[in-house]
Amino acid sequence: NQKDDLCTLCHLYMEKNRSNKISTLCLTAILAVAAFFSFYELTESPSFWYDEGWYFQVSANIASIGQDGLQFAPGDVRHIAITTVGYPLLYPMAMWMKVFGSTVFAARFLMAILIIGFLTAVFFFVRRMSGVKIALAATVLLALFPPLYGNGKSVLGEVPGMLFLVLSLLSLQAAVARETRRRLFLVLSGFFLGLCIATKPIFLPFLAAFAIGAALFLKRKEMSWRNVSVLSLSAILPITAWLFIQFGPSDSALNILGYYTNPYYKTDILGTVLVNVKSLLTSSSGIYTLFLAAVWGTALVIRLRTKEKIPAIETIGFIFSFLIIAAFLRSEGWYRYLFETQLLSLIFFPLSIRTIFNFAADKTRLEGLRRAPAVLVVILVLVGLYQLMFSSWVADAYGVRKTAFWREYFSGSNESTSVFFYNVPE
């Protein structure tokens, strides 16, 4: 009997070891594909544009002259409080430029690294929550999602903010699951939460979602008031730093809040909401976002009906996604403002479709439905790959030489030539 038990243990160990090797190889392959699309046509795809030029210039000014602001004339650099990307991106980018130079290639190289970091964090987050297979499925869906590169390769705050968001939730997972070193993970969770909020104002709703999640933790007795206090204090530090760095004594808090809540100074709020509702229901990006969110919501309803306990961490993510859609409705209506909802919904998509099809299989006794999630993931992966290669914002810029043209133009011009730029930070 002892010999049989030993053989069984050895067999289980070998199976687990083989499974770990396979999952490591799969993750490596996914990250290799993501690295290819992150670095491919790095300076040209997507085209360098207005908002990116704003944040690029601020970082370059910090790196070269130590001033946080935009240059309105030679030597006239002014700090702009309404810059919608904060120090968690601008300062590391400035340090990066200090070492590697203030070039489009150097800046976007760092952004490509952040994309790989985000995907890696997602894998470990989902693996802890739902297992290796679901984690690999979520990671590959994100790795072949064209907007990840359209928004991520540009010097923008979306992907860095999402990286901090996932790291905050991952640290919170570890804190809830552990008795030892819990305080360390709570501090990390709060710190990353604060960095997420400070990266871009679009993440401010995450603070409200996190507060609801903390209340849920307290109600379930998964965390104590002391734990919540440690978490809150750790988040306050980077947020306080953001307030001191971003805003000066002469900045009006009321004006800044007004800008963040209504950056395009819309007066007809109801009309704006109706236009954006129509856009959500008729555009491919809007329909895709609503589809992902609906799948997630349906799975949550099923799990609640079957008396499954929904992790507070998932509740935080779902509430934040809902708030992002609500914020989109009163905005200018750029689909980039749905990006956070799309990423979070894709993170939970494999788990959600497994829940839905398993429920359907139990109700109909059609066992074939349990294989449908894998088929659906493969279809979405193939569609994403096609779009990345041929039909997306990043694909449309393959072969475009805009950045190269201007670099050659200015490098070949006489240094004494005066050039006037109007409303073109890029």
C-alpha positions as a printed NumPy array, in Angstrom:
array([[  0.   ,   0.   ,   0.   ],
       [  2.789,   2.409,   0.873],
       [  4.468,   1.623,  -2.43 ],
       [  1.212,   2.31 ,  -4.315],
       [  0.728,   5.582,  -2.433],
       [  4.281,   6.645,  -3.288],
       [  3.747,   5.845,  -6.955],
       [  0.512,   7.825,  -6.955],
       [  2.213,  10.827,  -5.356],
       [  5.049,  10.672,  -7.879],
       [  2.555,  10.439, -10.743],
       [  0.586,  13.434,  -9.453],
       [  3.796,  15.437,  -9.006],
       [  4.924,  14.647, -12.56 ],
       [  1.509,  15.552, -13.969],
       [  1.513,  18.856, -12.1  ],
       [  5.059,  19.597, -13.206],
       [  4.167,  18.825, -16.827],
       [  1.082,  21.03 , -16.581],
       [  3.159,  23.891, -15.177],
       [  5.657,  23.556, -18.025],
       [  2.877,  23.607, -20.623],
       [  1.221,  26.669, -19.064],
       [  4.605,  28.439, -18.889],
       [  5.234,  27.699, -22.57 ],
       [  1.745,  28.936, -23.496],
       [  2.172,  32.143, -21.511],
       [  5.608,  32.702, -23.065],
       [  4.14 ,  32.251, -26.55 ],
       [  1.301,  34.692, -25.817],
       [  3.699,  37.303, -24.446],
       [  5.987,  36.788, -27.461],
       [  3.066,  37.532, -29.807],
       [  2.159,  40.568, -27.693],
       [  5.776,  41.748, -27.795],
       [  5.803,  41.453, -31.59 ],
       [  2.707,  43.618, -32.008],
       [  3.914,  46.017, -29.291],
       [  7.234,  46.728, -31.009],
       [  6.156,  46.329, -34.643],
       [  6.143,  49.708, -36.437],
       [  6.674,  51.232, -33.014],
       [  7.141,  54.851, -34.096],
       [  4.452,  54.844, -36.792],
       [  1.589,  52.645, -35.594],
       [ -0.607,  54.175, -34.316],
       [  0.194,  57.61 , -35.715],
       [  1.693,  60.042, -33.226],
       [ -1.154,  62.398, -32.352],
       [ -2.42 ,  65.376, -30.342],
       [ -2.962,  63.992, -26.819],
       [  0.161,  61.877, -27.027],
       [  2.156,  64.943, -28.043],
       [  0.898,  66.794, -24.97 ],
       [  2.071,  64.143, -22.491],
       [  5.258,  63.469, -24.452],
       [  6.196,  67.152, -24.322],
       [  5.556,  67.435, -20.575],
       [  7.794,  64.411, -19.919],
       [ 10.466,  65.764, -22.264],
       [ 10.435,  69.143, -20.49 ],
       [ 10.838,  67.461, -17.091],
       [ 13.736,  65.434, -18.473],
       [ 15.549,  68.321, -20.199],
       [ 14.916,  71.4  , -18.026],
       [ 13.274,  69.984, -14.91 ],
       [  9.987,  71.843, -15.48 ],
       [  6.58 ,  70.147, -15.503],
       [  4.574,  71.907, -18.203],
       [  4.043,  72.836, -21.847],
       [  6.291,  75.161, -23.83 ],
       [  4.189,  77.963, -25.329],
       [  7.201,  79.861, -26.678],
       [ 10.975,  79.401, -26.457],
       [ 11.778,  79.419, -22.737],
       [  8.117,  79.905, -21.745],
       [  7.151,  76.648, -19.99 ],
       [  3.923,  76.695, -17.967],
       [  2.475,  74.066, -15.657],
       [ -1.033,  73.038, -16.738],
       [ -3.206,  71.761, -13.882],
       [ -5.755,  70.151, -16.214],
       [ -3.195,  67.835, -17.788],
       [ -5.119,  64.568, -17.688],
       [ -2.142,  62.271, -17.11 ],
       [ -0.413,  62.401, -13.749],
       [  3.031,  61.789, -12.327],
       [  2.814,  57.93 , -12.206],
       [  3.401,  58.011, -15.979],
       [  4.988,  61.432, -16.627],
       [  7.813,  61.143, -14.08 ],
       [  8.961,  57.602, -14.982],
       [  8.73 ,  58.611, -18.643],
       [ 10.901,  61.679, -17.916],
       [ 13.513,  59.502, -16.184],
       [ 13.405,  57.09 , -19.128],
       [ 13.954,  59.995, -21.544],
       [ 16.822,  61.266, -19.401],
       [ 18.622,  57.989, -20.093],
       [ 17.477,  57.044, -23.601],
       [ 16.58 ,  60.421, -25.109],
       [ 13.373,  62.311, -25.889],
       [ 12.476,  60.413, -29.045],
       [  9.255,  58.787, -30.161],
       [ 11.028,  55.426, -30.307],
       [ 12.372,  55.713, -26.749],
       [  9.043,  56.85 , -25.27 ],
       [  7.003,  54.189, -27.025],
       [  9.549,  51.522, -26.113],
       [  8.66 ,  52.111, -22.459],
       [  4.934,  51.959, -23.307],
       [  5.495,  48.598, -25.049],
       [  7.147,  47.272, -21.892],
       [  4.113,  48.427, -19.885],
       [  1.807,  46.481, -22.24 ],
       [  3.776,  43.279, -21.56 ],
       [  3.695,  44.058, -17.832],
       [ -0.07 ,  44.536, -17.931],
       [ -0.657,  41.189, -19.672],
       [  1.621,  39.403, -17.203],
       [ -0.23 ,  40.924, -14.239],
       [ -3.567,  39.889, -15.774],
       [ -2.406,  36.268, -16.097],
       [ -1.412,  35.994, -12.429],
       [ -4.569,  37.827, -11.327],
       [ -6.932,  35.514, -13.227],
       [ -4.922,  32.389, -12.387],
       [ -5.312,  33.051,  -8.689],
       [ -9.037,  33.578,  -9.162],
       [-10.034,  30.951, -11.752],
       [ -7.109,  28.673, -12.613],
       [ -4.493,  28.402, -15.343],
       [ -6.734,  27.613, -18.343],
       [ -9.052,  30.561, -17.74 ],
       [ -6.013,  32.789, -17.118],
       [ -4.407,  31.79 , -20.421],
       [ -7.692,  32.36 , -22.261],
       [ -8.104,  35.854, -20.771],
       [ -4.484,  36.761, -21.515],
       [ -4.599,  35.665, -25.155],
       [ -7.88 ,  37.555, -25.724],
       [ -6.256,  40.723, -24.417],
       [ -3.01 ,  40.102, -26.306],
       [ -4.964,  40.042, -29.595],
       [ -7.244,  42.986, -28.767],
       [ -6.269,  45.797, -31.216],
       [ -7.173,  48.767, -28.938],
       [ -4.618,  47.488, -26.401],
       [ -1.939,  48.536, -28.909],
       [ -3.837,  51.515, -30.301],
       [ -4.045,  53.048, -26.823],
       [ -1.102,  51.251, -25.22 ],
       [  1.75 ,  52.04 , -27.627],
       [  0.912,  55.749, -27.532],
       [  2.163,  57.799, -24.597],
       [ -1.207,  57.778, -22.802],
       [ -2.374,  56.931, -19.299],
       [ -4.84 ,  54.13 , -20.037],
       [ -2.573,  51.066, -19.998],
       [ -0.374,  52.28 , -17.097],
       [ -3.539,  53.   , -15.106],
       [ -4.949,  49.551, -15.894],
       [ -1.634,  47.972, -14.893],
       [ -1.852,  49.666, -11.483],
       [ -5.534,  48.656, -11.211],
       [ -4.812,  44.971, -11.827],
       [ -1.81 ,  45.044,  -9.471],
       [ -4.037,  46.589,  -6.792],
       [ -6.657,  43.842,  -7.18 ],
       [ -3.965,  41.144,  -7.345],
       [ -2.427,  42.401,  -4.085],
       [ -5.884,  42.531,  -2.52 ],
       [ -6.459,  38.906,  -3.568],
       [ -3.261,  37.922,  -1.793],
       [ -4.197,  39.928,   1.308],
       [ -7.625,  38.288,   1.613],
       [ -6.229,  34.78 ,   1.085],
       [ -3.297,  35.06 ,   3.513],
       [ -2.949,  35.331,   7.235],
       [  0.803,  35.91 ,   7.042],
       [  2.141,  39.087,   5.399],
       [ -1.44 ,  40.306,   4.977],
       [ -0.497,  43.846,   5.983],
       [  2.229,  43.979,   3.343],
       [ -0.232,  43.04 ,   0.592],
       [ -2.786,  45.532,   1.934],
       [ -0.168,  48.282,   1.739],
       [  0.701,  47.247,  -1.821],
       [ -2.967,  47.122,  -2.819],
       [ -3.614,  50.607,  -1.436],
       [ -0.414,  51.997,  -2.958],
       [ -1.287,  50.679,  -6.434],
       [ -4.852,  51.942,  -5.987],
       [ -3.501,  55.437,  -5.3  ],
       [ -1.161,  55.286,  -8.308],
       [ -4.074,  54.168, -10.501],
       [ -6.202,  57.148,  -9.424],
       [ -3.273,  59.562,  -9.894],
       [ -2.479,  58.268, -13.391],
       [ -5.619,  59.613, -15.076],
       [ -8.926,  61.159, -13.9  ],
       [-10.897,  58.481, -15.769],
       [ -9.881,  56.114, -12.955],
       [-11.514,  58.234, -10.232],
       [-14.661,  55.999, -10.326],
       [-12.391,  53.106,  -9.305],
       [-12.113,  54.776,  -5.901],
       [-15.911,  54.568,  -5.456],
       [-15.974,  50.941,  -6.642],
       [-13.151,  50.09 ,  -4.26 ],
       [-15.018,  51.675,  -1.352],
       [-18.064,  49.491,  -2.092],
       [-15.785,  46.448,  -2.244],
       [-14.248,  47.34 ,   1.132],
       [-17.746,  47.567,   2.637],
       [-18.484,  44.117,   1.231],
       [-15.289,  42.739,   2.751],
       [-16.315,  44.142,   6.136],
       [-19.833,  42.729,   5.872],
       [-18.485,  39.253,   5.058],
       [-15.879,  39.558,   7.821],
       [-13.134,  38.883,   5.273],
       [-11.367,  42.043,   6.444],
       [-11.309,  44.025,   9.672],
       [-11.58 ,  47.772,  10.138],
       [ -7.848,  47.792,  10.814],
       [ -7.219,  46.133,   7.443],
       [ -9.403,  48.693,   5.685],
       [ -7.574,  51.503,   7.499],
       [ -4.18 ,  50.199,   6.353],
       [ -5.52 ,  49.919,   2.805],
       [ -6.968,  53.455,   2.876],
       [ -3.873,  55.109,   4.338],
       [ -1.674,  53.411,   1.756],
       [ -3.895,  54.779,  -1.035],
       [ -3.977,  58.296,   0.423],
       [ -0.188,  58.751,   0.164],
       [  0.154,  58.585,  -3.666],
       [ -3.124,  60.492,  -4.119],
       [ -1.889,  63.263,  -1.814],
       [  1.366,  63.399,  -3.766],
       [ -0.688,  63.784,  -6.952],
       [ -2.641,  66.717,  -5.466],
       [  0.564,  68.544,  -4.526],
       [  2.289,  67.836,  -7.848],
       [ -0.694,  68.434, -10.113],
       [ -2.263,  71.522,  -8.556],
       [ -0.801,  74.807,  -7.387],
       [ -2.082,  77.36 ,  -4.816],
       [ -3.677,  79.462,  -7.558],
       [ -5.656,  76.57 ,  -9.08 ],
       [ -9.355,  76.585,  -8.304],
       [-10.515,  73.231,  -6.948],
       [-14.042,  73.986,  -8.181],
       [-12.843,  74.724, -11.727],
       [-10.667,  71.604, -11.798],
       [-13.544,  69.417, -10.578],
       [-15.815,  71.004, -13.169],
       [-13.302,  70.229, -15.907],
       [-12.887,  66.61 , -14.804],
       [-16.64 ,  66.023, -14.656],
       [-17.39 ,  67.893, -17.912],
       [-14.14 ,  68.346, -19.895],
       [-15.92 ,  69.334, -23.112],
       [-18.177,  71.858, -21.335],
       [-21.37 ,  70.216, -22.523],
       [-24.502,  72.196, -21.683],
       [-27.148,  69.888, -23.155],
       [-26.421,  66.856, -20.957],
       [-29.597,  64.974, -21.908],
       [-28.931,  65.485, -25.621],
       [-25.342,  64.296, -25.212],
       [-26.482,  61.174, -23.342],
       [-29.041,  60.321, -26.033],
       [-26.467,  60.725, -28.814],
       [-24.018,  58.465, -26.995],
       [-26.693,  55.865, -26.211],
       [-27.441,  55.711, -29.939],
       [-23.716,  55.402, -30.644],
       [-23.42 ,  52.517, -28.19 ],
       [-26.323,  50.684, -29.807],
       [-25.343,  51.226, -33.438],
       [-21.526,  51.284, -33.654],
       [-19.37 ,  48.169, -33.749],
       [-17.247,  49.363, -30.804],
       [-20.326,  50.186, -28.732],
       [-22.076,  46.9  , -29.509],
       [-18.9  ,  44.941, -28.728],
       [-18.541,  46.716, -25.378],
       [-22.174,  46.104, -24.47 ],
       [-21.855,  42.449, -25.522],
       [-18.845,  41.896, -23.246],
       [-20.513,  43.703, -20.338],
       [-23.792,  41.808, -20.871],
       [-21.985,  38.45 , -20.845],
       [-20.275,  39.385, -17.586],
       [-23.514,  40.637, -16.04 ],
       [-25.449,  37.522, -17.128],
       [-22.821,  35.258, -15.58 ],
       [-22.989,  37.205, -12.316],
       [-26.794,  36.807, -12.212],
       [-26.477,  33.049, -12.819],
       [-23.889,  32.698, -10.07 ],
       [-26.085,  34.647,  -7.653],
       [-29.101,  32.468,  -8.522],
       [-27.078,  29.321,  -7.912],
       [-26.014,  30.691,  -4.496],
       [-22.39 ,  31.102,  -5.537],
       [-20.405,  33.628,  -3.557],
       [-19.188,  36.425,  -5.837],
       [-15.699,  37.616,  -4.845],
       [-15.722,  41.231,  -3.69 ],
       [-12.783,  41.839,  -6.033],
       [-14.9  ,  40.902,  -9.043],
       [-17.697,  43.126,  -7.722],
       [-15.234,  46.037,  -7.611],
       [-14.297,  45.449, -11.247],
       [-17.896,  45.17 , -12.431],
       [-19.016,  48.347, -10.638],
       [-16.051,  50.255, -12.051],
       [-16.902,  49.031, -15.586],
       [-20.496,  50.169, -15.158],
       [-19.361,  53.603, -13.946],
       [-17.05 ,  53.949, -16.958],
       [-19.98 ,  53.336, -19.327],
       [-22.044,  55.896, -17.375],
       [-19.204,  58.439, -17.68 ],
       [-18.957,  57.739, -21.419],
       [-22.594,  58.673, -21.914],
       [-22.015,  62.305, -20.919],
       [-18.665,  62.674, -22.674],
       [-17.668,  63.654, -26.201],
       [-18.291,  60.02 , -27.156],
       [-14.806,  58.883, -28.163],
       [-14.684,  55.084, -27.976],
       [-11.331,  55.304, -26.179],
       [-13.366,  56.237, -23.088],
       [-14.785,  52.673, -23.079],
       [-11.337,  51.11 , -23.1  ],
       [-11.228,  50.28 , -19.365],
       [-14.612,  48.533, -19.515],
       [-13.49 ,  46.531, -22.547],
       [-10.294,  45.346, -20.869],
       [-11.964,  44.373, -17.596],
       [-14.804,  42.6  , -19.4  ],
       [-12.284,  40.628, -21.457],
       [-10.417,  39.684, -18.27 ],
       [-13.604,  38.105, -16.886],
       [-14.959,  36.918, -20.265],
       [-13.634,  33.317, -20.235],
       [-14.944,  32.715, -16.71 ],
       [-18.289,  34.279, -17.637],
       [-18.907,  32.219, -20.774],
       [-17.909,  29.046, -18.941],
       [-20.497,  29.88 , -16.277],
       [-23.201,  30.604, -18.871],
       [-22.636,  27.492, -21.006],
       [-22.239,  25.179, -18.017],
       [-25.545,  26.513, -16.672],
       [-27.18 ,  25.953, -20.071],
       [-25.74 ,  22.421, -20.223],
       [-27.115,  21.627, -16.777],
       [-30.565,  22.895, -17.76 ],
       [-30.762,  21.279, -21.203],
       [-28.563,  18.221, -20.534],
       [-26.67 ,  18.996, -23.754],
       [-23.117,  18.182, -22.696],
       [-21.716,  19.557, -25.946],
       [-22.443,  23.071, -24.695],
       [-19.567,  22.74 , -22.221],
       [-17.126,  22.852, -25.152],
       [-18.645,  26.04 , -26.558],
       [-16.529,  28.465, -24.448],
       [-13.291,  27.151, -25.976],
       [-14.751,  27.503, -29.481],
       [-15.911,  31.058, -28.763],
       [-12.495,  32.05 , -27.392],
       [-10.79 ,  30.653, -30.515],
       [-13.182,  32.61 , -32.764],
       [-12.502,  35.86 , -30.894],
       [ -8.746,  35.19 , -31.004],
       [ -8.863,  34.698, -34.788],
       [-10.972,  37.843, -35.26 ],
       [ -8.573,  39.828, -33.073],
       [ -5.558,  38.517, -34.974],
       [ -7.144,  39.455, -38.306],
       [ -7.952,  42.96 , -37.066],
       [ -4.446,  43.454, -35.675],
       [ -2.936,  42.485, -38.996],
       [ -5.346,  44.053, -41.502],
       [ -8.316,  46.014, -40.143],
       [ -7.842,  48.301, -37.124],
       [ -6.475,  51.696, -36.145],
       [ -2.998,  50.235, -35.581],
       [ -3.14 ,  48.193, -38.819],
       [ -4.177,  51.255, -40.847],
       [ -0.886,  52.922, -39.855],
       [  1.346,  50.041, -40.976],
       [  3.551,  51.431, -43.734],
       [  2.77 ,  55.075, -42.917],
       [  5.932,  57.195, -42.607],
       [  4.562,  60.26 , -40.757],
       [  7.03 ,  60.225, -37.842],
       [  9.961,  59.399, -40.13 ],
       [  8.986,  62.186, -42.531],
       [  8.976,  64.898, -39.877],
       [ 12.154,  63.594, -38.265],
       [ 13.941,  63.797, -41.623],
       [ 12.379,  67.173, -42.423],
       [ 13.597,  68.866, -39.257],
       [ 16.974,  67.141, -39.171],
       [ 17.59 ,  68.446, -42.691],
       [ 16.414,  72.008, -42.049],
       [ 18.656,  74.945, -41.192],
       [ 18.909,  75.519, -37.42 ],
       [ 18.37 ,  79.243, -37.945],
       [ 14.978,  78.654, -39.573],
       [ 12.021,  79.841, -37.496],
       [  9.086,  77.449, -37.343],
       [  5.652,  78.412, -35.966],
       [  3.501,  75.636, -34.45 ],
       [ -0.18 ,  76.253, -33.778],
       [ -2.253,  73.863, -31.652],
       [ -0.143,  70.813, -32.507],
       [  1.559,  69.39 , -29.397],
       [  2.608,  66.31 , -31.346]])
